[in-house]
Amino acid sequence: MNWIANVVPPRIKDFFSRRDTPENLWIKDPETGQMVFHKDLEQNNYVIPASNYHMRMTATQRLKLMFDDGKWEDITLPEVVADPLKFKDEKRYVDRLRDARTKTGMQDAVKLGAGTIDSLPAVIAVQDFDFMGGSLGMAAGEAVIKGLLTAADRGVPFVMFASGGGMRMQEGILSLMQMPRTTVAVQRLREAKRPYIVVLTNPTTGGITASYAMLGDVQLAEPGALIGFAGPRVIEQTIREKLPEGFQRSEYLQEHGMVDMVVHRNEMKATVARICRLLTKTPPKEIPAEAA
């Protein structure tokens, strides 16, 4: 055995290949290609300072941003059949679910929390795009309904952060049934005369847009969010015409009346709190005399 040739080079190679720092210290701006230090991104709520590009947030990060002191009560989600159709394509659906749960730490695409936003009690639901593209199946549909009914029962506003590619194909018609079911739950909240605030994030498309995501009393959107039923490429191929610049982006939709306000993420909590106070006729929070 030639130990110099067989042992030393691999060890030298292993020594130089070691990483003493994480691989995700720098994050690339999807628009400009600029590299941003991850701590700077976190401190700016995952908005790239130079380009104002809003990166995706996890459901937990979103709830921490919105609730006072980053604290909330997790609302238990109803249990559903994991794989009602025994679906399998290139991979079994149960395996895809397991992988998504391992990756995100969530049971499904929607997470619920109850707490206070600027001292005002509220229930918030967040769709996490990292969980199978935020797609809406039975579990996610039940979560949205649970959030709406919980807000109605507690007599508090309901805030929905919508994001996703549409309905979950692995659940077929059972997924599509969540569209009318969530719509009925929205009506229950309206009957309780509680505000329903929707925040459209990037992207919000398909059956999500065609149901509860467009039924808010006030429709907010983050800058640059893609919002629509079908994607722009599909539309262009169908009508064989070039779409206008910025078509289906939140700013374009605000100009054409589909979105009420485009709100920067750093101003989202204050804006949602102000709208909820207006709709519930709750006086503004008093400022302590020493702070004034």
C-alpha positions in Angstrom: 0.0 0.0 0.0 1.4 3.4 -1.0 0.1 5.4 2.1 1.6 8.7 0.8 -0.4 8.5 -2.4 -3.6 7.0 -1.0 -3.9 8.5 2.5 -2.2 11.9 2.6 -3.9 13.6 -0.5 -7.5 12.8 0.7 -6.7 14.2 4.1 -5.2 17.3 2.7 -8.3 17.7 0.4 -10.6 17.2 3.4 -8.7 19.8 5.4 -9.1 22.5 2.8 -12.7 21.6 2.1 -13.8 22.2 5.7 -16.2 25.1 6.2 -15.9 27.0 9.5 -18.9 29.3 8.5 -22.4 28.4 7.4 -23.2 28.3 3.7 -26.1 30.8 4.0 -24.2 33.8 5.4 -24.8 35.7 2.1 -28.1 35.8 0.3 -28.5 36.8 -3.4 -31.0 39.5 -4.4 -33.2 37.9 -7.0 -33.6 41.2 -8.9 -30.1 42.7 -8.9 -27.9 39.8 -8.0 -26.4 41.7 -5.2 -25.2 39.6 -2.2 -26.7 40.7 1.1 -25.4 39.6 4.6 -28.0 37.5 6.2 -27.9 39.5 9.5 -28.7 42.7 7.6 -31.6 40.9 5.9 -33.0 39.6 9.2 -32.8 43.0 10.8 -34.8 44.5 7.9 -37.5 41.8 8.1 -36.2 40.0 5.1 -36.5 43.0 2.8 -33.4 43.7 0.8 -32.4 47.2 1.7 -31.0 48.4 -1.7 -33.7 47.1 -4.0 -36.7 46.8 -1.5 -37.3 43.3 -2.7 -39.5 41.4 -0.2 -38.1 37.9 0.4 -40.4 35.2 1.6 -40.8 34.7 5.3 -41.7 31.5 7.1 -45.0 31.3 9.0 -43.3 31.5 12.4 -41.2 34.6 11.3 -44.4 36.3 10.1 -46.3 35.7 13.4 -43.3 36.9 15.4 -43.2 40.1 13.3 -46.9 40.8 13.7 -47.7 39.9 17.3 -46.6 42.1 20.3 -43.3 41.0 21.8 -43.2 38.2 19.2 -45.5 36.1 21.4 -48.7 34.3 20.5 -51.0 31.4 21.4 -50.8 28.5 18.9 -54.3 27.5 17.8 -54.6 23.7 17.5 -55.5 22.6 14.0 -58.2 20.0 13.2 -56.9 16.6 12.1 -57.7 15.3 8.7 -57.0 12.2 6.6 -53.4 12.5 5.4 -53.8 10.9 2.0 -57.5 10.4 1.2 -56.9 9.4 -2.5 -53.7 7.3 -2.0 -52.1 9.5 -4.6 -48.8 8.7 -6.2 -47.0 10.2 -9.1 -43.2 10.2 -9.2 -43.4 10.0 -5.4 -46.0 9.0 -2.9 -48.0 11.9 -1.5 -47.4 10.7 2.0 -43.7 10.9 1.4 -44.0 14.4 0.0 -46.0 15.4 3.1 -43.3 13.9 5.4 -40.5 15.7 3.6 -42.4 19.0 3.8 -43.1 18.6 7.5 -39.4 17.8 8.1 -38.3 20.8 6.1 -40.7 23.4 7.6 -41.6 22.0 11.1 -45.3 22.5 10.3 -48.1 20.0 9.9 -49.4 21.7 6.8 -49.2 25.0 4.8 -51.2 27.1 7.2 -50.3 28.2 10.8 -52.6 29.9 13.2 -51.9 32.2 16.1 -53.8 34.3 18.5 -52.4 37.3 20.4 -52.3 41.1 20.3 -51.3 43.5 17.5 -50.5 46.8 19.1 -52.5 45.7 22.1 -55.5 44.8 20.0 -56.6 41.1 20.2 -56.6 39.3 16.9 -56.2 35.9 15.2 -53.7 35.6 12.4 -53.4 32.8 9.7 -50.2 32.5 7.6 -49.7 30.4 4.6 -46.1 29.2 4.3 -45.0 28.8 0.7 -42.2 26.5 1.7 -44.8 23.8 2.5 -45.5 22.4 -0.9 -45.8 25.8 -2.5 -48.4 26.9 0.1 -51.0 24.7 -1.8 -54.4 24.4 -0.2 -55.6 20.9 0.7 -57.9 19.5 3.3 -55.6 20.3 6.2 -54.9 23.9 5.1 -58.5 24.5 4.3 -59.5 23.3 7.8 -56.9 25.6 9.3 -58.3 28.6 7.5 -61.8 27.8 8.5 -60.7 27.2 12.1 -59.0 30.6 12.2 -62.1 32.4 10.8 -64.5 30.6 13.2 -62.1 31.2 16.2 -62.0 34.9 15.4 -65.8 35.0 15.1 -66.3 33.1 18.4 -63.8 35.4 20.2 -65.1 38.5 18.7 -61.7 39.7 17.3 -60.4 40.6 13.8 -59.0 37.9 11.6 -55.8 38.6 9.5 -54.9 36.3 6.6 -51.5 36.3 5.1 -52.2 34.5 1.8 -49.5 32.9 -0.3 -49.4 29.8 -2.6 -49.7 28.4 -6.0 -53.3 27.2 -5.7 -55.1 24.0 -4.8 -53.2 20.8 -4.0 -53.5 18.4 -6.9 -52.7 15.3 -4.8 -56.1 15.7 -3.1 -58.2 16.3 -6.3 -61.8 17.4 -5.8 -61.3 17.3 -2.0 -58.9 20.2 -2.4 -61.2 22.2 -4.6 -64.0 21.8 -2.1 -62.0 24.0 0.3 -62.8 27.0 -1.9 -66.6 27.1 -1.1 -66.0 25.9 2.5 -63.6 28.8 3.3 -65.9 31.2 1.6 -68.8 30.1 3.9 -66.5 30.6 6.9 -65.7 34.2 5.8 -69.4 34.8 5.7 -69.7 33.5 9.3 -67.0 36.1 10.4 -69.0 38.8 8.6 -72.2 37.8 10.4 -70.2 38.2 13.7 -69.3 41.7 12.4 -65.6 41.2 12.9 -63.0 42.6 10.4 -61.4 40.4 7.9 -58.0 41.7 6.7 -56.2 40.0 3.8 -52.5 40.5 3.1 -51.5 39.2 -0.3 -47.9 38.1 -0.5 -45.7 36.8 -3.3 -47.1 34.7 -4.9 -50.9 34.4 -4.4 -52.5 32.5 -7.3 -55.0 29.9 -8.4 -57.9 28.8 -6.2 -56.4 30.7 -3.3 -57.0 34.0 -5.2 -60.4 32.6 -6.4 -61.7 32.2 -2.8 -60.9 33.6 0.6 -57.8 35.6 -0.5 -60.0 38.1 -2.3 -62.9 38.4 0.2 -61.3 40.7 2.7 -62.9 43.8 4.0 -59.6 45.4 3.3 -57.1 44.0 0.7 -53.5 44.7 1.4 -50.5 43.5 -0.5 -46.7 43.6 -0.1 -44.7 45.4 -2.8 -44.0 43.5 -6.0 -46.2 40.5 -5.1 -47.5 38.4 -7.9 -51.3 38.1 -7.6 -53.7 36.4 -10.0 -55.5 33.3 -11.0 -53.3 32.0 -13.8 -49.7 33.0 -14.3 -48.8 35.7 -16.8 -47.0 33.2 -19.1 -50.2 31.1 -19.3 -52.3 34.2 -20.1 -49.9 35.3 -22.8 -50.0 31.9 -24.5 -53.8 31.8 -24.3 -54.6 35.3 -25.6 -51.4 35.5 -27.8 -50.7 39.1 -26.7 -48.0 40.7 -24.7 -49.2 41.7 -21.2 -48.6 45.3 -19.9 -45.5 46.0 -17.8 -46.0 45.0 -14.2 -49.2 43.1 -15.0 -50.5 41.1 -11.9 -48.1 42.8 -9.6 -49.5 44.4 -6.5 -48.8 48.0 -7.6 -50.6 47.4 -11.0 -53.5 45.8 -9.2 -53.8 48.8 -6.8 -53.9 51.2 -9.7 -56.8 49.1 -11.2 -58.8 48.8 -8.0 -58.1 45.1 -7.1 -55.9 46.0 -4.1 -56.7 48.7 -1.5 -53.1 49.4 -0.3 -49.6 48.3 -1.0 -47.8 48.2 2.3 -44.1 47.8 3.0 -43.4 44.9 5.4 -41.8 47.2 8.0 -45.1 49.1 8.2 -47.4 46.2 8.0 -48.0 45.7 11.7 -48.8 49.4 12.3 -51.1 49.5 9.2 -53.0 46.3 10.2 -53.5 47.6 13.8 -54.7 51.0 12.5 -57.3 49.3 10.2 -58.5 46.9 12.8 -59.0 49.8 15.3 -61.0 51.8 12.7 -63.2 48.8 11.8 -63.8 47.9 15.4 -64.2 51.5 16.6 -61.4 50.9 19.1 -59.7 54.1 20.4 -56.0 54.4 19.7 -53.6 53.1 22.3 -52.9 55.7 24.8 -49.3 57.0 24.9 -47.8 57.2 28.4 -47.2 60.8 29.6 -43.5 60.2 30.1 -43.2 58.9 26.5 -45.0 62.0 25.2 
